[in-house]
Amino acid sequence: MSAEIKVPVLGESVTSATITRWLKQPGDLVAVDDPVVELETDKISVEVPSIAAGTLGAHAVEAGADVAVGALLTTVDQQGSPTAAETAAKTGKTTEPASQSPPPVATQPPAVSPMPAAARMMEENAVQADAIGAGSGLGGRVTKGDVLAFLEQNNPSSKPDEPAVKAPETRAPASTEDRTDMPRQSSAGHVVAQSDRERRVPMTRLRQTIARRLKEAQNTAAMLTTFNEVDMSAAKALRADYRDVFEKKHGVRLGFMSIFARAVIEALQEFPAINAEIDGDDVIYRQFVNLGIAVGSERGLVVPVLHDAETLSFAELEKKISDYGKRARNGTLKLDELSRGTFSITNGGVFGSLLSTPILNAPQSAILGMHAIQDRPVALDGQVVIRPMMYVALSYDHRLVDGREAVSFLVRVKQYVEDPRRLLLDV
């Protein structure tokens, strides 16, 4: 009896995916819920588990191919004892005749597949899973951070020099010197093939989607950006005064993002057009805030969403933001956590950005850009003082949002951050 493993439902409006790699090969013993294949959609990577215990059949589709929801991926032959199959898969032992004495085998822990991003990095750097050992992820899974730490510790870049190939004594005609397909001579006198000078790889579905959506936003919306600067003195003082007690009580650090998130949530209640969207000839106004927080990962930019953010406390905001950030980098976000956003925040300051004009996350009508905090001289009460300042930028769709609303919204966010007490007093 065989069980079919098919492409699962991947979320609203997602009809296909790409097979990035097979985690199990034909003939492998698998247990229920063992990951078999990794799929990549235009939003996230997902692992498809086995629905039965037994022996994996032939791959119905090769890695790199696109598959539709419901398409057959492979089968699992359930003949024989599922319990025996599970035991063999987990312990690595096989049944031998009693007359034979199997050679002693060192006991190994159950094999745990690395995270998708870690697996790709291990393949690129020819790193074996047993060289890293147990990872820091859930259940001992190897994460990208584990691979980076291993590579840094072992310094794989220090490889023995390859034998030098002497360049031919006769020079090529001058007309061929500019050809990109010709070998080139390095400063050390080695011939370097053009294939060693550049690398061509296909764009991932996520990168294709990012490119398409950003260009669509530029082509569709009448984008405009307004700027302001925020004195972070009060926010820094609040964080310094309550950081330890906040972390002790809630188990999460108090950061600036939750302060900005709360300020944005309150300001959106006052300026509902910033939280609205255009749908054909209609405008959809919302009584809730689904706040997207942009997170950079090795696969590209993803925007996990805090649904009904207006109902969350400071501690809940911090916990969700921290959790989403970790899972975005590990590639374990769920599709529902990436959908239905109504407003987004992006923080280029973590990378050192001083000022930028963020692009709308369509179909949303506005996005707030945070930037690096710098000590700058400012005029205060007739005196020049040094204050920690941050530039903030609000990009918005001018078809729906007027300049007065956009500027007033950004000023209100500035007021809340510069004096967080206003958030408590609702003034």
ABEGO torsion letter per residue (X at the ends): XBBBBBBBBAEBGBABBBBABBABBBGBBBBBGBBABBBBBAABBBBBBBABBEBBBBBABBBGBBBBBGBBABBBBABEBAAAAAAAAAAGBBBBBAABBBBBBBBBBBBBBBBAAAAAAAAAAGBBAAAAEBBABBGGBBBAAAAAAAAAAAGAABBBBBBBBBBBABBBBAAAAABAABBBBBAAGBBBBAAAABBBBBBBAAAAAAAAAAAAAAAABBBBBBBBBBBAAAAAAAAAAAAAAAAAAAGBBBBAAAAAAAAAAAAAAABAAAABBBBEABBBBBABBBBBBBBBBAAEBBBBBBBGAAABBAAAAAAAAAAAAAAAAAGABBAAAABGBABBBBBAAAAGBABBBBBBBOABABBBBBBBBBBBBBBBGGBBBBBBBBBBBBBBBAAABBAAAAAAAAAAAAAAAABAAAAAAGX
